[in-house]
Structures are given as structure tokens and as C-alpha cells.
Amino acid sequence: MNHLAHLFLAPDSPEARVGSLLGDFTRGLDLAALPYSVRLGVRHHLAVDSYTDKHPDVLASKRLFSGQRRKFAGVALDVLYDHFLLQHWNEFTDADQNTFITGVYSELQDNEDLMTPDMSRTTRHIVSHDWFGSYRDLDNIGYALDRVAARIRFQNSFAGIIDEIRPLHSELEAHFLSFFPDLQKFAGGIE
């Protein structure tokens, strides 16, 4: 899952939400030195990723991509799932979407001391460029995926993957709508 979904599914504390993002930035980090709530968020992140990678709807979604891009399908789905979460927000929560996003941005800014330098740089970009708000628009998902493609250090065919996503949009969305309630239930039971 991508950043917004991890924050949405995380245990309900600012520190756990920071930990839920920190799960992508743990290289070289002494997890034992982190506060308990942050460690809980990191463990939550890893459990959510593991569950997601094995879910039948996610696996079916990955198989929809062409052979040349299937290697990157998981990354594309992570970002696309944030888009679908925003599009279907009211099916998964009564919380106001804008209030949630604004609150998360504040929490990230207020808890920068809990972050690695890489995470701090990334979260500053998330907040200053309103990544989560921008993910409402499918064109911005394409832009975000192309930015990811540009950071890959080896020759790849990831750039332009949005051109494969557009004709598959309805099918990918149906898989997401089948998968996400299962993930939400699973995430709620992680201790």
C-alpha cells in the first residue's frame, strides 16, 4: 500500500501514523530505540504490506499488466490504490476526507523528530505539494508514477504505465473494492 492508505489504516495515534510511514524508511534505523507507538506503526505497515502482497484481488490486478510492466505493477497499484481510496472514501469511513488529510499533514509536521532524514524530506514534499489531495485526479497518479520511474536506477519500461492503467481502470477499481474491505478488517485486528 502507499502512504495515504497506510496512514488511513494505521492505529489511531499521531506516533503510530508516523510509524506507519516510517515502514518505508527503516534502512539503517534502530527500531528498538523508537517509542512504542512508532514501533507499533512500523509493525502495522509491514503486516499491511505482507497481507496486501498475498491478497487474491491484488494478485489478479498485477496479472492485468503487460509482461514488460508487470514487474512494476505492485508499485503502480500502491499509488493507484490511494486514488481509489479517495474516490470511494465514504464507503470506508465517516471521517471527512479533507479533515483527515489536513490532520495527517499537521501530525507529520509536528512529529518530524521521529523521522529519518529521508522520511523527513519526503513528508515535507507530501505536505507542501499536497500529494494526497492531488491523488484524487488520475492524471496526477500518472505524473506520480512517472516520477517514481525516473528514480529507478536501471533501464526500465515503467514510465507511461498510466497508459496501461486507463483501459484497465474499471477492472482494477473492482479488484480494489473487493480487496480493501478485507484489508481494512485485517488492519483493524493487528496488535
N, C-alpha and C positions, 0 to 999 in steps of 0.2 A: 504494500500500500504506500501511497505517497503522503506527504506532510499533512495536508488537511484531514485526511481520513484518520491518520494516527492521532492527531490532536482531538478529533471528534470522538474517537473510541477510547481514549486514554482514561485512566482513573481520574476522578474529579478533584484535582488539586493543581495549582499552578506548577508546583515542582514536578509532579508526575507527568504533566503535559510537556514540560521541558524535557524530561527524561524520555518521553515518547518520541521526540525528535532526535534526541541525543543518540538513540539507537542507530542512526545512520552515521554517527561521527565518533565511534568508540575506539578507533585505531590508536593504540598507544595510551589509552586512558585507563587509569587505575579505578575500576568500578567500585572496589571496596571502600575507596575514600569518599565516595559520593554520599550525600544524605539518603536515608532510607527511601523517601518518596521519589527521589530522582531515580534510584536503582529500580524501584517498582515500575516506573515509566519505561525504563530501558528494557526490563524483562517483558513488559507488556508488548512493547514494539516487536521484540524478537518472536514472541509467541504469535502475534497477529501475522507477521510475515510468513512464519512457518505454516500456519493454518491456510493462509491465502494461497501459497505456492502449491498446495496439495488439493485445493478445492476443485471438484469436477467442472464447475462453470468457468473457473479461471483457466483450467487446462483446455477446455473446449474453445475458449476465446483465443488462446495462444495459437491453436491449430488453424484458426481462420486466416492468419497472416501468411504471406508468401514465404517460400523457403529461404529466400535471400534476406528477409527481415524477421523471420521467426525468432532468431537469436536475441533480438531486441524487443520482442513482444511484451515481455514482463515489465520492462521499463515503460514502454508506451502505455500499457494498461494501468500501471500505477498512477500516472498523471491523468489519464482519461477517466479513471475511477473518481478522482477528485471532481472532475467536471460533472459526472453523473450524480455524485453525491449532492452537489449544489443544485442540479436540475430537479432532483427528487427529494430535496431536504425535508419537506413537510411529511413525507412518508416515514421518516426515521426519527423525527424528534418534534417536540412542540416548541423548542427554543427558536428564537428569532435568528435567522441566518446572519444578518448584518451585526447584530449584537454579539453573537458568538465570535465572529471574525474579529471585530474590534477588540473584544475582550482578550482574545488569544494574542493579538498583536501587542496589547499592553502587557500581558503576562510575559511574553518573550522579551520585551524591552526591559521590564523590571527585574528579570532573572538572568541577565546576561552573565553574571558572575558564576553561574552554574555550568556555563557552556565552554566547549573547547574553542580555540580561536577560529577554526574552520566553521564551526556551527554558528558562532557569533557573526562572522561575515555573511554567511548565508541568511541568517534570520534578519539581519539588517536589510538585505536586499528584498526578502519576502515582505517585510513591513513597508519599506519605502516605495516599493513598486506595486504594492497590493496584489501580490501573486494570487491569493485566494479569490479575491474579487474578480480578477482577470480570468480565472479558470471557468467562469460562467459561459464564456464565449469559446466556441470550438476553434475558431481561428487562432485564439491565444494559446490553446492547447498545442496546435501545430507549431506555433512560434516557440513555445517552451520546449517541445521535443526536439526541434532543430537546434536550440541552444545546447541541449544535452548531447546531441550528435556531434556538435562542434568540439566538445570537450573530450570525446573518445580519442585515445592516443594511437589508434591503429586504423588502417583503411577499413571502411565500413559502408554499408548502404542504409544506415539508419535515417539520414536526412531525408525529409519528404515523406516520412511514414504516415503523416496525416492523410496523404493521398490514398493510402490503403484503408485508413480508418473510416473515411467519409462513406464509401459504399457499404461498409460493414456496420455502420453506426447503429442501426436498429437491432441487429443481431447481438452486437456487443453490449448494447444497453439492456437487452432482455437477459443476457447472462449476468450482468451486474445486478439487475433487480432480483434475480433468483439467488445470487450469491450473498449480497450484502446483509440481508436479514440473518442469514446463518452466521456470518462473521460478527454481526452486532451481538447476537446471543452468545457466541463463543467469547468475545471480548469482555462481555459483562461478567463472565464467570472466572476470569483469570485472577488469581490471587498472588 
